Amino acid sequence: MDYDLICVGGGIAGATLGGALARHGARVLILERETRFRDRVRGETVHPWGVAEARALGIADLLLDTCGREVRWWRSSAVGVAGTLERDLIATTPAHTGELTFHHPQMQETLLCAAAEAGAEVRRGAAVVGLAPGSAPAVTLQAAGGSIETLGARLVIGADGRASRARAWAGFAVNRDPERLVVAGLLLASVQLPSDSVQVVSHAATGQFALFFPLRDGRHRVYFAYRRIGTPRPLSGQRQVPAFLAACVEAGADPAWFADAEAVGPLAAFEGADSWVDHPYRDGVALIGDAAVACDPSWGCGLSLSLRDVRTLRDRLLASDDWDAAGRAYAAEHDRYYAALHRLENWRTALVEIGPEADARRARVLPRLAAAAPGDAPDLVGLGPDGPSDAATLCYFS
Ligand SMILES: Cc1cc2nc3c(=O)[nH]c(=O)nc-3n(C[C@H](O)[C@H](O)[C@H](O)COP(=O)(O)OP(=O)(O)OC[C@H]3O[C@@H](n4cnc5c(N)ncnc54)[C@H](O)[C@@H]3O)c2cc1C
């Protein structure tokens, strides 16, 4: 074996797991095809339940010190409904934390540097082009200069994101939800909104909503979620920026927020439907992060789920010399918490459906949610899969 662990991909999942194992003396190789990270329009906010995972993995303070900020308030308003709902996340979450926001490329750079400092070997510009599962799994990589090399490990980690090739090479079958929402994202400078608050606006009649996340440097990551029906073109590409801003206004954003706003990154749109693998371990290959589950960006749980994967797998690997058994234990646990999260996402999606039935559902559920004691109601932001998600609770809130 050349290494104990080879991570295919140096995103939040691969870099954090690689660093965590290297810190405990494992021989780790992280292979990342990008030499420089760019804005791919990805997650830039970690919900409080994910911040608890980041703390358990020892990266929360690192991210806050280098590229992140804590955002205390979650404010939401809806077209046609008076007032704004305000949630103090620090006061109302078990982890007593706000959202952790950062610019994604800076986060990746920070975590890969930290992994290298912990003793992992990090190769940039190294694209994995093949993977052979088995009792002695191996990956084949192509270096920036074009040379090809095959390296073996006790365990290979597929952490290569939502279009993972590692999972196909390892023979995992991928499940997909039917198409639901589409999510478009854009980085904006000079948005006139407070920096201590996430702002959500929604329009029940069209099922559209927009979310604004303040970053450390004063910019905002803005997402707009919509259904394809009635939307002439996908909101992708710089020429669509005015249409994106107009769509946010239709969903309830105040046009004054955009008076001086300037697009400072690409505009891209993604299918929201979940894609996932059942039991993400087989034959010496474990999948983590988006390679295991790419969940609907509308609900902003992908980074938290990736960190849950890393913490769960790290703990199993550190607790046992039998890494095959550890991989199976991780996968069983993964299935359990993802099933809970998936139920919650489906429930949340039903609340943004359109039509009279959906209106009636909202009229029943939203007042109950507002009146529920903390911890009693489904809560994707504060509790994630650890909050109530059983059929009985969801029926009450449906
Ligand atoms: C529009 C959008 C909005 C989102 N918003 C949120 C949000 O608000 N909050 C949230 O929690 N999550 C959000 N997410 C999800 C979040 O971005 C992902 O869950 C998270 O980035 C997954 O991290 P990862 O490390 O698994 O994958 P990635 O971040 O995709 O990293 C994979 C890495 O692997 C590398 N790689 C790929 N193939 C190879 C190869 N063959 N060889 C070597 N390297 C390779 C890539 O270059 C990349 O660096 C959003 C996603 C989208 C699409």
The ligand as an ORCA input file, in Angstrom:
! r2SCAN-3c Opt
* xyz 0 1
  C     -26.251     26.228     -6.407
  C     -25.822     25.527     -5.169
  C     -26.019     26.122     -3.943
  C     -25.652     25.485     -2.785
  N     -25.870     26.099     -1.603
  C     -25.544     25.478     -0.459
  C     -25.715     26.135      0.787
  O     -26.168     27.268      0.865
  N     -25.355     25.469      1.911
  C     -24.873     24.194      1.854
  O     -24.618     23.619      2.914
  N     -24.634     23.568      0.692
  C     -24.964     24.176     -0.470
  N     -24.697     23.565     -1.660
  C     -24.062     22.243     -1.662
  C     -22.540     22.299     -1.370
  O     -21.915     23.207     -2.257
  C     -21.965     20.913     -1.528
  O     -22.707     20.022     -0.706
  C     -20.496     20.831     -1.132
  O     -19.725     21.740     -1.876
  C     -20.001     19.408     -1.350
  O     -18.630     19.345     -1.104
  P     -17.764     18.153     -1.704
  O     -16.412     18.299     -1.111
  O     -18.480     16.876     -1.534
  O     -17.747     18.406     -3.276
  P     -17.112     19.604     -4.130
  O     -17.197     20.897     -3.407
  O     -17.732     19.532     -5.463
  O     -15.581     19.220     -4.237
  C     -15.149     18.158     -5.059
  C     -13.697     18.417     -5.463
  O     -13.243     17.289     -6.211
  C     -12.488     17.741     -7.307
  N     -12.540     16.691     -8.336
  C     -13.623     16.302     -9.041
  N     -13.298     15.293     -9.860
  C     -11.976     15.053     -9.668
  C     -11.063     14.126    -10.221
  N     -11.444     13.225    -11.159
  N      -9.792     14.141     -9.805
  C      -9.383     15.015     -8.848
  N     -10.206     15.933     -8.290
  C     -11.492     15.931     -8.687
  C     -13.150     19.044     -7.723
  O     -12.263     19.885     -8.450
  C     -13.549     19.640     -6.374
  O     -12.559     20.493     -5.849
  C     -25.060     24.194     -2.846
  C     -24.856     23.571     -4.078
  C     -25.225     24.233     -5.239
  C     -24.990     23.554     -6.551
*
